[in-house]
């Protein structure tokens, strides 16, 4: 079982025994319910489907309600699938929580970064602007400059760095260390920063 689903609660600080300050991200991991098991014999691969959070019945499709009720499961707001190397030892209905991890574990956290909307080239790509304040450049300080020649190639190459939507992309941060676990609240404290805003959904994969 490589990981769990969690929710980012925010950042804080803790101090170790030597008095050193450690920046941490607080993540609520679970409780996650096993809502499905995939096996190599039937589906061609081994995986476990986990459900996290709760959703109102009226916001689910009828086949989903039937599935949850048939297996006596809560209505999950998020479902994610985790691949496993071998057949999982879990069955539908099992519950996993913060005790799945141990202090000192190395994990990688995957989530969507903060969306920043439509941004110019200086913020999106770190451009320096055109001409500074010299040579009469009165209104070109944050402009992208030339984007290609006219006669050849008579087009803009794909991948040209220009203004556009920034953020809201899937980001994975690896080699993060779990420094503390609060089992009664299903909260783990991970050293460093993880992608996403507060209350965003994360995947925490154990290495």
C-alpha positions as CSV (number, residue, x, y, z in Angstrom):
1,X,0.0,0.0,0.0
2,X,2.0,3.0,-1.2
3,X,0.0,5.9,0.3
4,X,-3.1,7.7,1.5
5,X,-5.3,10.7,0.6
6,X,-5.0,13.8,2.7
7,X,-6.0,17.4,3.1
8,X,-3.6,20.3,3.6
9,X,-4.4,22.1,6.8
10,X,-1.6,24.8,6.6
11,X,1.9,25.4,7.8
12,X,3.4,25.8,11.2
13,X,6.7,25.4,13.2
14,X,7.9,22.9,15.7
15,X,11.1,22.7,17.7
16,X,13.3,19.6,18.1
17,X,15.1,18.5,21.3
18,X,18.1,20.8,20.4
19,X,15.8,23.8,20.1
20,X,16.1,24.1,16.3
21,X,13.0,25.4,14.5
22,X,11.5,23.1,11.9
23,X,9.0,24.4,9.3
24,X,6.3,21.8,8.8
25,X,3.1,21.3,6.8
26,X,0.1,19.9,8.7
27,X,-1.8,17.3,6.6
28,X,-4.9,15.4,7.7
29,X,-4.5,11.9,6.3
30,X,-7.6,9.9,6.4
31,X,-9.6,8.2,7.7
32,X,-9.6,6.6,4.2
33,X,-11.9,3.8,3.4
34,X,-11.0,1.0,0.9
35,X,-13.8,1.3,-1.7
36,X,-12.3,-1.1,-4.3
37,X,-9.5,-3.6,-4.9
38,X,-8.0,-4.3,-8.3
39,X,-6.2,-7.5,-9.0
40,X,-3.9,-8.6,-11.8
41,X,-6.1,-11.7,-12.4
42,X,-9.2,-9.6,-13.1
43,X,-8.2,-6.1,-14.1
44,X,-4.6,-6.8,-15.2
45,X,-2.9,-4.8,-12.4
46,X,-2.8,-4.6,-8.7
47,X,-4.2,-1.5,-7.0
48,X,-6.3,-0.2,-4.1
49,X,-9.0,2.4,-4.4
50,X,-9.4,4.7,-1.4
51,X,-12.2,7.1,-0.5
52,X,-11.7,10.3,1.5
53,X,-14.1,12.8,3.0
54,X,-17.9,12.8,2.8
55,X,-20.4,13.8,0.1
56,X,-24.1,14.3,0.3
57,X,-26.2,11.6,-1.2
58,X,-28.1,14.0,-3.4
59,X,-24.9,15.0,-5.2
60,X,-24.1,11.4,-6.3
61,X,-25.3,9.5,-9.3
62,X,-27.7,6.6,-8.7
63,X,-25.1,3.9,-9.6
64,X,-22.7,5.5,-7.1
65,X,-25.3,5.5,-4.3
66,X,-26.1,1.8,-5.1
67,X,-22.4,0.9,-4.9
68,X,-21.9,2.6,-1.6
69,X,-25.0,1.3,0.0
70,X,-24.4,-2.3,-1.3
71,X,-20.9,-2.3,0.4
72,X,-22.1,-0.4,3.4
73,X,-19.6,2.5,2.7
74,X,-19.8,6.2,3.5
75,X,-20.3,8.5,0.5
76,X,-16.8,9.6,-0.3
77,X,-16.1,13.0,-1.8
78,X,-12.7,12.0,-3.3
79,X,-11.6,8.6,-4.7
80,X,-8.1,7.8,-5.8
81,X,-6.3,4.7,-6.9
82,X,-2.9,3.6,-5.6
83,X,-1.0,0.9,-7.5
84,X,0.7,-1.9,-5.6
85,X,3.4,-4.3,-6.6
86,X,1.6,-7.3,-5.4
87,X,-2.0,-8.3,-4.5
88,X,-3.2,-6.0,-1.7
89,X,-3.9,-7.4,1.7
90,X,-6.8,-5.0,2.2
91,X,-10.5,-5.6,1.5
92,X,-13.4,-3.3,0.8
93,X,-14.5,-1.5,4.0
94,X,-11.1,-1.4,5.7
95,X,-10.2,1.9,7.2
96,X,-6.7,3.5,7.1
97,X,-5.5,6.5,9.1
98,X,-2.4,8.3,10.2
99,X,-1.0,5.3,12.0
100,X,-0.3,3.9,8.5
101,X,2.8,6.2,8.6
102,X,5.7,6.3,11.1
103,X,7.8,9.2,12.3
104,X,10.9,9.4,10.2
105,X,9.3,8.0,7.1
106,X,10.2,9.5,3.8
107,X,7.2,10.4,1.6
108,X,6.4,12.2,-1.6
109,X,3.4,14.5,-1.8
110,X,1.4,15.1,-5.0
111,X,-1.2,17.8,-5.5
112,X,-2.3,20.7,-7.6
113,X,-0.4,24.0,-7.2
114,X,-2.1,27.3,-6.4
115,X,-3.8,28.7,-9.5
116,X,-2.7,32.3,-10.2
117,X,-4.8,33.0,-13.3
118,X,-3.6,34.8,-16.4
119,X,-0.2,36.2,-15.8
120,X,2.4,38.2,-17.9
121,X,5.8,36.9,-18.9
122,X,7.6,38.6,-16.1
123,X,5.7,36.8,-13.4
124,X,5.2,33.6,-15.4
125,X,8.7,33.1,-16.8
126,X,10.9,35.7,-15.0
127,X,11.5,38.0,-18.0
128,X,13.3,41.3,-17.3
129,X,11.1,43.5,-19.5
130,X,12.1,45.5,-22.6
131,X,14.6,48.3,-22.5
132,X,14.3,49.3,-18.8
133,X,13.5,53.0,-18.5
134,X,15.9,54.1,-21.2
135,X,15.5,54.9,-24.9
136,X,12.0,56.3,-24.5
137,X,10.5,53.0,-23.5
138,X,7.6,54.6,-21.6
139,X,5.0,51.8,-21.8
140,X,7.1,48.7,-22.5
141,X,8.6,47.9,-19.1
142,X,6.8,44.6,-18.7
143,X,6.4,43.6,-22.4
144,X,7.6,40.2,-23.7
145,X,9.4,41.7,-26.7
146,X,9.7,39.9,-30.1
147,X,8.1,36.5,-30.4
148,X,9.6,35.5,-33.8
149,X,10.7,36.8,-37.2
150,X,8.1,37.7,-39.9
151,X,9.4,36.4,-43.3
152,X,10.8,33.2,-41.8
153,X,9.4,31.1,-40.2
154,X,6.2,33.3,-40.5
155,X,4.8,31.7,-37.4
156,X,5.3,31.4,-33.7
157,X,7.1,28.2,-32.6
158,X,5.2,25.9,-30.2
159,X,6.4,26.3,-26.6
160,X,7.3,30.0,-27.0
161,X,7.3,31.5,-23.6
162,X,4.4,34.0,-23.5
163,X,1.7,35.2,-21.1
164,X,-0.9,32.7,-20.1
165,X,-2.6,30.8,-17.3
166,X,-0.2,30.1,-14.4
167,X,-0.4,27.5,-11.7
168,X,-3.1,24.9,-11.0
169,X,-0.8,22.2,-12.3
170,X,0.0,18.8,-10.8
171,X,3.2,19.0,-8.8
172,X,5.0,16.3,-6.9
173,X,7.5,17.1,-4.1
174,X,9.7,14.1,-3.2
175,X,11.9,13.2,-0.2
176,X,9.9,14.9,2.5
177,X,10.3,13.6,6.0
178,X,7.5,13.0,8.5
179,X,8.7,14.6,11.8
180,X,5.6,14.1,13.9
181,X,2.3,12.2,13.9
182,X,-0.8,13.2,15.9
183,X,-2.8,9.9,15.7
184,X,-5.9,11.1,17.7
185,X,-6.5,13.8,15.0
186,X,-5.2,11.9,12.0
187,X,-2.6,14.6,11.4
188,X,1.0,14.2,10.2
189,X,3.6,17.0,10.2
190,X,5.8,16.9,7.1
191,X,9.0,18.9,7.0
192,X,8.9,21.6,4.3
193,X,6.2,22.8,1.9
194,X,3.8,20.9,-0.2
195,X,1.8,22.0,-3.3
196,X,-1.6,23.5,-3.1
197,X,-3.7,25.9,-1.0
198,X,-5.2,25.2,2.4
199,X,-7.9,22.5,2.2
200,X,-6.6,21.2,-1.1
201,X,-6.5,17.4,-1.6
202,X,-3.1,15.6,-1.6
203,X,-1.7,12.2,-2.2
204,X,0.9,11.1,0.3
205,X,3.0,8.3,-1.1
206,X,5.3,6.3,1.2
207,X,8.7,5.5,-0.4
